[in-house]
Amino acid sequence: MSTANSSRSGQSKVYLVTGGAGMLGRAIVSQLLERGKSVRIIDIEPAKNDRAEIIVGDIRDAAAVRRACDGVDTVFHTAAAVWDPKLPSKIYEETNVTGTQIIIDTCLQMGIPRLVYSSSLDVVLDGKHGHCLADESAPYPADVKKMNRYAYSKMIGEQAVIKANGPTFSTCSLRLVGMYGPGDKYHLPNVIKIAKSGVRLRLGNGKAQFSHVFSGNAAHAHILAAEHLGPGSPVAGQVYFITDHDTGNFFAFMDPFLEQLGIRGPKISIPYGLANGLAWLVERFTSTSNFNRFSVYSTCVDSTFVHDKATRDFGYQPRFSAEEAFKITLEWLKTQEF
C-alpha cells in the first residue's frame, strides 16, 4: 500500500495548501488549524507557522509537488503568479498553467480525491465590457486576445481543473473578486504607495461599482467547498464566484483605509476615456507600468458579482462582517511599511 493511501486510511487527514505563505493561503491554513486539522504548506517563500508542516518548494517542480502531496487528502491550490506588468509572460504560463497541471497530474497519480482551485474574477473580463451583479453564467471572453496575460493563464488553469473532475477525483474552482486582508501584497499596498507618492488622481467618474472579498471570507469559502466536495456532489466540476458584502466604487472602498492611516487620498477625477487614452500612450513606451489600459478598465468599468450559487451549493456566507474585516486589515496595515 502506498504512503498516501495508508495515510488516508487512518484517522488523520492531511490538507495541503499551495501558496500557504500568501494572503489567501495563510487564511486557509489558519482556519484549518482552528478546526484541528493537519496542515502542510508548499510555497517558494518560507511560511511563518510553527503549527503546520512547511515545504519550501515550487509548484513548477514535479518532484517537490509529489513530496508535498504524499499522504494528502485535500489540496487547496492557491499558489499563482499574480498580475504584475513587470513579470515576463512565461512566468504566468509556467506557474498558472504548467504548475496547475502538475498539481492535477500529481493528485491523479497519488489518488488524492479533492482539489479546490483558487481562481479569479479576471477569467471573465475582456478589457471592454462590464459586469453588473453577474453570476457564473458569465462566459469566458470570446476574444482571448483582449485578456491580459495573468487572466488568460488563470482561465486555462481553471479549465484544466474542471476538466479533470471525475468519478474518483473531485474538483471545483472558486473565482475570487478583489481580495484584501492581512498579507496583501498587491491590492491595498499599491493604492497606499501611489497615494503616499503624492499622486492625487482618481480614475473614472466614481460611479463604477466593484466587488471585494476579505481574505478570511475567501478562506472560509474554500473550506466549505472542500467539505461538500465529492463524487456526485453539486460542487464537483463547478465554478463559483466568491464575494463579500455590498458593492462600491473602488476608490470609495479604499478611502477609509487611507484616512485611518493618515494618508491623503486621491481627489481629482480623470474621465474613463481620457484615462484609457493616456494608458495607451504609456503602453506605447513601456510595458511594465502599473498605469495601463487593464488597470484603467478594472477601476472604471462595473465589475460586480454574486455568490448565490456558492450559498446554494455549499452554504457560503461571509464569516467576517465588513466592520470586522476592515478592523483586522487596518490593524495589519499599521504594522507595515510602504
N, C-alpha and C positions, 0 to 999 in steps of 0.2 A: 504494500500500500504506500502511495506517495506521501511525503510530508504534509502537502497541502490537504489531501483528503483525510489524513489522520487527524490533523488539527481540527478540521470542520466536524469530525465525528464526535469530538469531545464536547465539554461544557462551554468552553470559552471561544467566542468568535472574535476574529481579528478584523478590524476595519482599517483599510489603507486610505490615506488622504494624500494624493499627489499635490504638490504645491502647498504643503502644510505649513510653510513659513509665511505664506502670503495672507492678505487681508481675509479672504473668504476661508481659506484653508485653516487658518488659526481659529476662526469662529466655529467651524465644524469640529475641529479637534477638541476645543473647549467644551462644546455641548455634548460630545460623545463621552468625554471623560466625566462630565457631570452625571451621566447616566451609568457610570461604572463600566464602560466598555474598554476593551483592549484596543489600543490605537497605535498604528505605525504611520510614520511620515516619510515620504521621499520628496526631496527638494534640492535644488542646486545650492541653496543657502541653508546653513545650519539653523534648524528651528529651535527656539528657546522654550523648551518644555521638558521638564525632568520627569513627567509622568507618562510620556509616550516614547515609544521606540523610534529612534531617528536614524534614517539612512540619508547621507548626503550623496545624491546621485542625480543623473539627468534622465528624463523620460525618453530621450533620444538614444539612450544606451540600453539595448535589449537585455544585456546581462544584469545591469543594475535594476531594471524593472522586474526581471524574474526573481532576483533576490528579495525585492520589496514585496512581491506578490506571494511568496511562499507562506502557505497556511492561511491565506486571507479569505474571508467570506464575502466581503463587500468592498468595492472600490469607489471612492469619490474622486473623480478626476477633475481637479480644479486647476492644475498646472497649465500655464499657457504663456505664450509671448504676447504681451498686451500691446495695444496700438501705441506706436511711438514713431513719428515721422523719421526719426534718426536711425531706426532699425533697418538693416538690409532686408529685402523681400524674402531671401532664402531662409531667414530665421523663422518667419511665420510658417513657411512650408515645412521646414524641418521639425518644428516644435508642435504646432497646432494640427498639422495634418499627419506627418510621418510619426511623430511622437504619440499621437492619439491612436494611430493604427497599431503601434507597438503595444500599447496598453490593451487594446481589444484582442489582438492575437495572443498575448500572454494570458489574459483571462480565459480564453477559449482553450488554450493548451493546458492550463493548470486546473481547469474545471471550476473556476470561480463563478458563482451563479448570478452575481448582481453587479451592475455598473451604472452609476449615476454621473452624468456628464454635465459640467458647468458650461453653458452656452451664453449667448448674449443677444440682446435686442438687435444688435447690429446685423444679424443674419438676414433680417428682412428690410434693411434700409438700402435704398438705391441712390442716395445722394440728391434726390429731387423731390419725391413725394413725401408727405407727412402721414402720420398715423394718429388717429384720434380714438382713444379707448379701444384699440384693436385687440383681437383675440388671436388664437392660434390658426385661424383660417387665413391670416395674412400670408401671402405667398412669398417665396424667395424672389429676389429681383429677377425680372425677365431678362435683363441685360446685365450679366455679372461683371461686365467691364466697368459699370458705374459704381461697383463696390470698391472700398479701399482694401488694401492687402490683408489687413487684420480680419475684417468682416468676411472676406471670401474664405480665408483659411478656417475660420470658426464654422462657417456654413458647411464646408467639406467635412470637417471633423464631426459635426453634428449628424450629417447624413450617414457617415460611416458607422457611428454609434447606433443609430436607429436601424440601419440595415442589418446590423449584427444580432439584433434581438431574435431569439428563437426559443425552442422548447426547453433547452437546458441553460440558456444564458439570457437573462432579462435585463434590458437596458431602458433608460429614459434620458431625456435632455431637459434641463431647466434653463430657460432663457432669462437671464438677469437683466433688469433695466439698470439705470445709472446707479452704481453701488457706492456707498460711503460707509465709513466706520473706522475704528482703530486699525492701524496698519495700512491705511490708504496711502498709496504712493503716487497716485495719478490725479484723482478727481478733485478733491479739495486742495491738496498741496499745489497743484498747478494754478488754481484760482488765487490762492494766497500769495504765491510767488509773483504772479502778474500784478496783483493789487499793491504789493509791497514795492514793486519796481516803479510805481508811480503812474502806471497806465490806468486811465480813468474811463475807458471806453466799454460800453455795453453793446453787444451785437443784437440787432433786431429792435422791434418796437415794444418789446416787453409782453406781447400777447401770446407768444408761443408757449405751449404747455409741455411739461416734461415729467416723466415718471422716475422716481427714485426708489431704492430699496436699501435698508440698513443691513449691514453685513450679518448681524445676528439673526435677522429675519430670513435672509437668504440661506444661512446655515440651517436654521430650523426647517425650512422647506426641503432641503436636501435630505435631512434625516427622516422626515415624514415620508418622503418619496421612497427612500430605501426600505422603510418599514412596510410599505404597501406594495413593493415591487416583487413580482414573482411570475412564474408561467401562468398565463391566462388572466392575470390581474388587469384591471383597467389602465394601470400605469405603464405596463410593459409595451415598449415600442412607441411611446408617446413623447410629445414635446409640450412644454408648459412655460408660460410667461410667469415670472415671479416679481411682484411689485409690493409696495408698502401701502401708504395711506393716500391722502389727497394729492392730486397733481398740482403743479405750479410752474411758474416761469423759472428757468434755470438760474438766472441772476437773483431773483427774489428768494429762491431757496438758499443761495449762498450768502446773502446779505447778513442774516443773523449771526452766522459764524464769524464773519469779518468784524461785525460790530462788537461782539463779545471779546474778540481778540485785540480790539483797539486798532483795527486797520481800516483805513478809508477805502470804501468800495467804489466800483465804477459808477459814474453818474451820467456821462454823455453817451447818448444812443446813436448808433450808426445803422441806417436802414439796411435791410437784408440785401437788396440789390447792389447797393454801394459796397457793402462788406464783401459780398461774393466776388465782385469785380476786383477789389483790392487783393483778395486772397488769390485770385487767378494770376494777378501780376506778380505776387510774391512767389508763387509756384514756378513762374517762368524763370526765376533767378536762383531759387533754391528749393530742394525737395525735402528739406529737413526742418522747416519752420513749423511750429505749433499753430501758427496762423495760416490756415489753408481752407480750401472750399469745404472739406468734410467737417472741420470744426465749426465753420460758419453755419452749415446746414444743420449740424447737431444742436445748435443753440437757437436757431431762428425758425425752425420748422417743427410743428407739433409732433411729439414722439411720446404718446401715452398708450398704455396697455392695461389690460385687466387680468387678474389671476383667478377668475371664476372657475376655470377648468381645474386648476390645482385644488381649489376648495372642494369641488365636487368629487374629484377622484382620490385625493388623499388627505383632505381635511385641513389644508393650509389656511391659516390666518396669521397675520403678523403677531409674533410673540412679544415684541417690544413696541410700546406706544411711540408716537412721534416725539413726545416730550422726553421719554427715556432715551431714545436713540440720539436725540440732539445732545442731551446732557453727557452721555457716555462718550460720544465723539468729541465734544468740546473739551472734556477733561483730558482726553488723549492728545488733542491738538496742542493744548497748553504745555505739554511735556516735550514738544518737538521744536526743532529749529528749522526755519525755512529761509 
